[in-house]
Amino acid sequence: MYHGTTQTAALNIKKHGFQRSKDGMLGPGVYISRSFEKAQRYPIKLPVNEQRAVLKLRVRVGKVKKIDRQGHPLQKTWHQHGY
């Protein structure tokens, strides 16, 4: 799986580990994708004087729920349901 970020943030992640975001489409967490192409587009608003980086990750997933649209009933509360 892949995580798109800035080069500076990628170095910090490698040194200190991930830090959960305060919010996002699915609430707080670390956002990853199966798609390298999708990860390459993040961060969407690239800071001036920064370059994008994509981290390739090995991820152990537990219980999975597909949330594939805005307004999904579990969009912000999935974690309260054991996912």
N, CA, C and O atoms as CSV, one atom per row, in Angstrom:
chain,resi,resn,atom,element,x,y,z
A,1,MET,N,N,0.840,-1.159,0.000
A,1,MET,CA,C,0.000,0.000,0.000
A,1,MET,C,C,0.895,1.235,0.000
A,1,MET,O,O,2.105,1.135,0.207
A,2,TYR,N,N,0.295,2.393,-0.233
A,2,TYR,CA,C,1.074,3.611,-0.434
A,2,TYR,C,C,0.505,4.785,0.366
A,2,TYR,O,O,-0.697,4.870,0.619
A,3,HIS,N,N,1.411,5.684,0.754
A,3,HIS,CA,C,1.029,6.912,1.455
A,3,HIS,C,C,1.702,8.079,0.752
A,3,HIS,O,O,2.929,8.131,0.668
A,4,GLY,N,N,0.909,9.015,0.247
A,4,GLY,CA,C,1.445,10.198,-0.410
A,4,GLY,C,C,1.637,11.328,0.584
A,4,GLY,O,O,0.769,11.585,1.419
A,5,THR,N,N,2.775,12.001,0.494
A,5,THR,CA,C,3.100,13.066,1.435
A,5,THR,C,C,4.155,13.971,0.805
A,5,THR,O,O,4.436,13.855,-0.388
A,6,THR,N,N,4.733,14.857,1.585
A,6,THR,CA,C,5.851,15.676,1.107
A,6,THR,C,C,7.161,14.970,1.445
A,6,THR,O,O,7.191,14.062,2.275
A,7,GLN,N,N,8.242,15.395,0.796
A,7,GLN,CA,C,9.550,14.804,1.095
A,7,GLN,C,C,9.951,15.056,2.544
A,7,GLN,O,O,10.505,14.174,3.199
A,8,THR,N,N,9.674,16.249,3.042
A,8,THR,CA,C,10.002,16.570,4.433
A,8,THR,C,C,9.222,15.674,5.390
A,8,THR,O,O,9.791,15.121,6.331
A,9,ALA,N,N,7.922,15.532,5.150
A,9,ALA,CA,C,7.090,14.688,6.014
A,9,ALA,C,C,7.517,13.224,5.919
A,9,ALA,O,O,7.485,12.506,6.919
A,10,ALA,N,N,7.914,12.774,4.730
A,10,ALA,CA,C,8.362,11.389,4.564
A,10,ALA,C,C,9.578,11.104,5.444
A,10,ALA,O,O,9.661,10.046,6.068
A,11,LEU,N,N,10.512,12.038,5.493
A,11,LEU,CA,C,11.687,11.865,6.356
A,11,LEU,C,C,11.279,11.820,7.828
A,11,LEU,O,O,11.815,11.022,8.597
A,12,ASN,N,N,10.335,12.670,8.222
A,12,ASN,CA,C,9.849,12.662,9.606
A,12,ASN,C,C,9.119,11.366,9.939
A,12,ASN,O,O,9.257,10.846,11.047
A,13,ILE,N,N,8.348,10.842,8.999
A,13,ILE,CA,C,7.646,9.576,9.209
A,13,ILE,C,C,8.660,8.449,9.396
A,13,ILE,O,O,8.503,7.610,10.283
A,14,LYS,N,N,9.691,8.433,8.566
A,14,LYS,CA,C,10.716,7.389,8.685
A,14,LYS,C,C,11.448,7.473,10.020
A,14,LYS,O,O,11.847,6.453,10.583
A,15,LYS,N,N,11.619,8.681,10.518
A,15,LYS,CA,C,12.356,8.882,11.766
A,15,LYS,C,C,11.485,8.667,13.006
A,15,LYS,O,O,11.931,8.062,13.982
A,16,HIS,N,N,10.232,9.165,12.968
A,16,HIS,CA,C,9.388,9.176,14.167
A,16,HIS,C,C,8.106,8.349,14.051
A,16,HIS,O,O,7.397,8.169,15.042
A,17,GLY,N,N,7.804,7.848,12.858
A,17,GLY,CA,C,6.552,7.118,12.662
A,17,GLY,C,C,5.420,8.040,12.240
A,17,GLY,O,O,5.567,9.262,12.204
A,18,PHE,N,N,4.302,7.435,11.926
A,18,PHE,CA,C,3.136,8.203,11.483
A,18,PHE,C,C,2.488,8.937,12.649
A,18,PHE,O,O,2.525,8.485,13.794
A,19,GLN,N,N,1.895,10.080,12.325
A,19,GLN,CA,C,1.044,10.801,13.268
A,19,GLN,C,C,-0.342,10.883,12.645
A,19,GLN,O,O,-0.492,11.312,11.501
A,20,ARG,N,N,-1.326,10.482,13.384
A,20,ARG,CA,C,-2.701,10.472,12.907
A,20,ARG,C,C,-3.180,11.894,12.614
A,20,ARG,O,O,-2.940,12.813,13.397
A,21,SER,N,N,-3.861,12.065,11.473
A,21,SER,CA,C,-4.436,13.377,11.154
A,21,SER,C,C,-5.603,13.663,12.092
A,21,SER,O,O,-6.201,12.745,12.652
A,22,LYS,N,N,-5.918,14.940,12.258
A,22,LYS,CA,C,-7.036,15.321,13.128
A,22,LYS,C,C,-8.387,15.067,12.460
A,22,LYS,O,O,-9.382,14.832,13.146
A,23,ASP,N,N,-8.428,15.115,11.130
A,23,ASP,CA,C,-9.678,14.895,10.410
A,23,ASP,C,C,-9.359,14.611,8.954
A,23,ASP,O,O,-8.209,14.708,8.527
A,24,GLY,N,N,-10.364,14.270,8.216
A,24,GLY,CA,C,-10.249,13.976,6.797
A,24,GLY,C,C,-11.581,13.425,6.331
A,24,GLY,O,O,-12.554,13.451,7.085
A,25,MET,N,N,-11.649,12.930,5.111
A,25,MET,CA,C,-12.901,12.400,4.577
A,25,MET,C,C,-13.486,11.320,5.486
A,25,MET,O,O,-14.704,11.216,5.628
A,26,LEU,N,N,-12.617,10.519,6.098
A,26,LEU,CA,C,-13.074,9.414,6.941
A,26,LEU,C,C,-12.796,9.651,8.417
A,26,LEU,O,O,-12.822,8.712,9.212
A,27,GLY,N,N,-12.532,10.893,8.788
A,27,GLY,CA,C,-12.233,11.196,10.179
A,27,GLY,C,C,-10.739,11.134,10.444
A,27,GLY,O,O,-9.944,11.106,9.504
A,28,PRO,N,N,-10.342,11.110,11.723
A,28,PRO,CA,C,-8.921,11.098,12.063
A,28,PRO,C,C,-8.263,9.781,11.669
A,28,PRO,O,O,-8.904,8.731,11.689
A,29,GLY,N,N,-6.979,9.840,11.311
A,29,GLY,CA,C,-6.261,8.614,10.978
A,29,GLY,C,C,-5.097,8.852,10.049
A,29,GLY,O,O,-4.745,9.992,9.745
A,30,VAL,N,N,-4.500,7.760,9.599
A,30,VAL,CA,C,-3.433,7.769,8.596
A,30,VAL,C,C,-4.056,7.243,7.311
A,30,VAL,O,O,-4.627,6.153,7.298
A,31,TYR,N,N,-3.953,7.997,6.253
A,31,TYR,CA,C,-4.591,7.640,4.993
A,31,TYR,C,C,-3.603,6.954,4.059
A,31,TYR,O,O,-2.528,7.480,3.774
A,32,ILE,N,N,-3.986,5.768,3.588
A,32,ILE,CA,C,-3.161,5.004,2.658
A,32,ILE,C,C,-4.046,4.527,1.511
A,32,ILE,O,O,-5.273,4.560,1.597
A,33,SER,N,N,-3.401,4.087,0.441
A,33,SER,CA,C,-4.142,3.646,-0.735
A,33,SER,C,C,-3.476,2.425,-1.346
A,33,SER,O,O,-2.264,2.242,-1.236
A,34,ARG,N,N,-4.280,1.595,-1.989
A,34,ARG,CA,C,-3.722,0.488,-2.775
A,34,ARG,C,C,-3.144,1.001,-4.090
A,34,ARG,O,O,-2.366,0.306,-4.744
A,35,SER,N,N,-3.523,2.213,-4.472
A,35,SER,CA,C,-3.132,2.781,-5.760
A,35,SER,C,C,-1.936,3.727,-5.623
A,35,SER,O,O,-2.015,4.749,-4.941
A,36,PHE,N,N,-0.838,3.375,-6.274
A,36,PHE,CA,C,0.332,4.251,-6.302
A,36,PHE,C,C,-0.026,5.574,-6.972
A,36,PHE,O,O,0.395,6.641,-6.526
A,37,GLU,N,N,-0.811,5.490,-8.050
A,37,GLU,CA,C,-1.199,6.688,-8.793
A,37,GLU,C,C,-2.003,7.651,-7.919
A,37,GLU,O,O,-1.808,8.864,-7.987
A,38,LYS,N,N,-2.896,7.117,-7.108
A,38,LYS,CA,C,-3.676,7.980,-6.214
A,38,LYS,C,C,-2.771,8.607,-5.161
A,38,LYS,O,O,-2.879,9.803,-4.889
A,39,ALA,N,N,-1.885,7.823,-4.567
A,39,ALA,CA,C,-0.977,8.336,-3.535
A,39,ALA,C,C,-0.082,9.443,-4.090
A,39,ALA,O,O,0.278,10.366,-3.359
A,40,GLN,N,N,0.283,9.365,-5.371
A,40,GLN,CA,C,1.141,10.380,-5.996
A,40,GLN,C,C,0.494,11.759,-6.021
A,40,GLN,O,O,1.193,12.763,-6.156
A,41,ARG,N,N,-0.821,11.825,-5.893
A,41,ARG,CA,C,-1.535,13.110,-5.965
A,41,ARG,C,C,-1.579,13.843,-4.626
A,41,ARG,O,O,-2.110,14.950,-4.546
A,42,TYR,N,N,-1.034,13.244,-3.585
A,42,TYR,CA,C,-1.107,13.847,-2.246
A,42,TYR,C,C,0.256,14.313,-1.781
A,42,TYR,O,O,1.270,13.716,-2.141
A,43,PRO,N,N,0.298,15.377,-0.980
A,43,PRO,CA,C,-0.831,16.196,-0.563
A,43,PRO,C,C,-1.387,16.991,-1.741
A,43,PRO,O,O,-0.650,17.396,-2.640
A,44,ILE,N,N,-2.681,17.202,-1.718
A,44,ILE,CA,C,-3.339,17.915,-2.816
A,44,ILE,C,C,-2.807,19.340,-2.919
A,44,ILE,O,O,-2.480,19.804,-4.012
A,45,LYS,N,N,-2.718,20.030,-1.794
A,45,LYS,CA,C,-2.163,21.394,-1.779
A,45,LYS,C,C,-0.699,21.295,-1.375
A,45,LYS,O,O,-0.374,21.306,-0.188
A,46,LEU,N,N,0.170,21.201,-2.351
A,46,LEU,CA,C,1.601,21.048,-2.107
A,46,LEU,C,C,2.201,22.373,-1.658
A,46,LEU,O,O,2.086,23.374,-2.366
A,47,PRO,N,N,2.842,22.394,-0.487
A,47,PRO,CA,C,3.473,23.639,-0.027
A,47,PRO,C,C,4.555,24.122,-0.998
A,47,PRO,O,O,5.182,23.325,-1.696
A,48,VAL,N,N,4.757,25.428,-1.029
A,48,VAL,CA,C,5.803,26.024,-1.863
A,48,VAL,C,C,7.150,25.445,-1.431
A,48,VAL,O,O,7.364,25.197,-0.245
A,49,ASN,N,N,8.041,25.231,-2.365
A,49,ASN,CA,C,9.383,24.691,-2.118
A,49,ASN,C,C,9.369,23.272,-1.559
A,49,ASN,O,O,10.316,22.875,-0.881
A,50,GLU,N,N,8.327,22.507,-1.825
A,50,GLU,CA,C,8.255,21.107,-1.405
A,50,GLU,C,C,8.046,20.233,-2.626
A,50,GLU,O,O,7.582,20.698,-3.667
A,51,GLN,N,N,8.393,18.966,-2.487
A,51,GLN,CA,C,8.131,17.983,-3.528
A,51,GLN,C,C,7.368,16.826,-2.910
A,51,GLN,O,O,7.485,16.549,-1.716
A,52,ARG,N,N,6.584,16.154,-3.744
A,52,ARG,CA,C,5.821,15.004,-3.262
A,52,ARG,C,C,6.735,13.794,-3.100
A,52,ARG,O,O,7.772,13.673,-3.753
A,53,ALA,N,N,6.312,12.908,-2.207
A,53,ALA,CA,C,6.985,11.630,-2.006
A,53,ALA,C,C,5.903,10.586,-1.747
A,53,ALA,O,O,4.847,10.903,-1.201
A,54,VAL,N,N,6.165,9.350,-2.138
A,54,VAL,CA,C,5.236,8.254,-1.867
A,54,VAL,C,C,5.988,7.183,-1.092
A,54,VAL,O,O,7.033,6.699,-1.526
A,55,LEU,N,N,5.439,6.821,0.061
A,55,LEU,CA,C,6.015,5.754,0.868
A,55,LEU,C,C,5.305,4.450,0.522
A,55,LEU,O,O,4.077,4.401,0.459
A,56,LYS,N,N,6.084,3.398,0.298
A,56,LYS,CA,C,5.519,2.072,0.059
A,56,LYS,C,C,5.487,1.350,1.403
A,56,LYS,O,O,6.502,1.261,2.093
A,57,LEU,N,N,4.314,0.838,1.766
A,57,LEU,CA,C,4.110,0.276,3.094
A,57,LEU,C,C,3.654,-1.175,3.038
A,57,LEU,O,O,3.002,-1.604,2.086
A,58,ARG,N,N,4.009,-1.914,4.072
A,58,ARG,CA,C,3.396,-3.218,4.322
A,58,ARG,C,C,2.382,-2.980,5.428
A,58,ARG,O,O,2.719,-2.445,6.485
A,59,VAL,N,N,1.155,-3.372,5.187
A,59,VAL,CA,C,0.079,-3.066,6.127
A,59,VAL,C,C,-0.667,-4.347,6.492
A,59,VAL,O,O,-1.039,-5.136,5.624
A,60,ARG,N,N,-0.875,-4.535,7.779
A,60,ARG,CA,C,-1.736,-5.628,8.237
A,60,ARG,C,C,-3.112,-5.037,8.487
A,60,ARG,O,O,-3.305,-4.255,9.418
A,61,VAL,N,N,-4.059,-5.413,7.655
A,61,VAL,CA,C,-5.407,-4.883,7.822
A,61,VAL,C,C,-6.220,-5.843,8.678
A,61,VAL,O,O,-6.035,-7.059,8.629
A,62,GLY,N,N,-7.112,-5.277,9.452
A,62,GLY,CA,C,-8.028,-6.083,10.257
A,62,GLY,C,C,-9.366,-6.158,9.552
A,62,GLY,O,O,-9.438,-6.490,8.368
A,63,LYS,N,N,-10.403,-5.853,10.270
A,63,LYS,CA,C,-11.755,-5.842,9.728
A,63,LYS,C,C,-11.869,-4.691,8.721
A,63,LYS,O,O,-11.458,-3.569,9.016
A,64,VAL,N,N,-12.420,-4.963,7.548
A,64,VAL,CA,C,-12.446,-3.980,6.462
A,64,VAL,C,C,-13.885,-3.618,6.095
A,64,VAL,O,O,-14.761,-4.481,6.039
A,65,LYS,N,N,-14.111,-2.343,5.849
A,65,LYS,CA,C,-15.401,-1.839,5.368
A,65,LYS,C,C,-15.120,-0.860,4.242
A,65,LYS,O,O,-14.316,0.057,4.404
A,66,LYS,N,N,-15.775,-1.045,3.103
A,66,LYS,CA,C,-15.581,-0.148,1.967
A,66,LYS,C,C,-16.478,1.076,2.118
A,66,LYS,O,O,-17.703,0.959,2.162
A,67,ILE,N,N,-15.860,2.240,2.197
A,67,ILE,CA,C,-16.581,3.516,2.250
A,67,ILE,C,C,-16.126,4.286,1.020
A,67,ILE,O,O,-15.026,4.839,0.991
A,68,ASP,N,N,-16.978,4.317,0.010
A,68,ASP,CA,C,-16.547,4.774,-1.305
A,68,ASP,C,C,-17.257,6.015,-1.825
A,68,ASP,O,O,-17.195,6.317,-3.016
A,69,ARG,N,N,-17.929,6.732,-0.934
A,69,ARG,CA,C,-18.614,7.943,-1.400
A,69,ARG,C,C,-18.841,8.902,-0.238
A,69,ARG,O,O,-18.922,8.494,0.920
A,70,GLN,N,N,-18.941,10.187,-0.574
A,70,GLN,CA,C,-19.310,11.195,0.416
A,70,GLN,C,C,-20.719,10.879,0.906
A,70,GLN,O,O,-21.574,10.474,0.118
A,71,GLY,N,N,-20.962,11.058,2.188
A,71,GLY,CA,C,-22.284,10.830,2.735
A,71,GLY,C,C,-22.565,9.389,3.127
A,71,GLY,O,O,-23.685,9.077,3.533
A,72,HIS,N,N,-21.575,8.496,3.018
A,72,HIS,CA,C,-21.750,7.107,3.449
A,72,HIS,C,C,-22.121,7.116,4.932
A,72,HIS,O,O,-21.552,7.899,5.692
A,73,PRO,N,N,-23.069,6.261,5.373
A,73,PRO,CA,C,-23.503,6.277,6.772
A,73,PRO,C,C,-22.372,6.094,7.794
A,73,PRO,O,O,-22.479,6.590,8.916
A,74,LEU,N,N,-21.308,5.402,7.434
A,74,LEU,CA,C,-20.196,5.179,8.363
A,74,LEU,C,C,-19.007,6.098,8.102
A,74,LEU,O,O,-17.932,5.900,8.668
A,75,GLN,N,N,-19.195,7.096,7.251
A,75,GLN,CA,C,-18.075,7.927,6.801
A,75,GLN,C,C,-17.213,8.461,7.936
A,75,GLN,O,O,-15.987,8.394,7.841
A,76,LYS,N,N,-17.786,8.974,8.974
A,76,LYS,CA,C,-17.002,9.547,10.077
A,76,LYS,C,C,-17.048,8.697,11.344
A,76,LYS,O,O,-16.360,9.005,12.318
A,77,THR,N,N,-17.856,7.625,11.342
A,77,THR,CA,C,-18.034,6.845,12.572
A,77,THR,C,C,-17.607,5.389,12.437
A,77,THR,O,O,-17.876,4.590,13.333
A,78,TRP,N,N,-16.947,5.023,11.338
A,78,TRP,CA,C,-16.566,3.626,11.092
A,78,TRP,C,C,-15.792,3.021,12.256
A,78,TRP,O,O,-15.980,1.851,12.587
A,79,HIS,N,N,-14.920,3.818,12.881
A,79,HIS,CA,C,-14.075,3.309,13.965
A,79,HIS,C,C,-14.891,2.926,15.196
A,79,HIS,O,O,-14.447,2.104,15.997
A,80,GLN,N,N,-16.059,3.502,15.355
A,80,GLN,CA,C,-16.933,3.163,16.487
A,80,GLN,C,C,-17.637,1.823,16.285
A,80,GLN,O,O,-18.251,1.290,17.210
A,81,HIS,N,N,-17.544,1.281,15.066
A,81,HIS,CA,C,-18.206,0.022,14.730
A,81,HIS,C,C,-17.209,-1.130,14.578
A,81,HIS,O,O,-17.556,-2.180,14.036
A,82,GLY,N,N,-16.003,-0.946,15.041
A,82,GLY,CA,C,-15.024,-2.029,15.032
A,82,GLY,C,C,-14.210,-2.180,13.769
A,82,GLY,O,O,-13.556,-3.205,13.580
A,83,TYR,N,N,-14.231,-1.187,12.900
A,83,TYR,CA,C,-13.430,-1.263,11.673
A,83,TYR,C,C,-12.122,-0.548,11.868
A,83,TYR,O,O,-11.304,-0.498,10.950
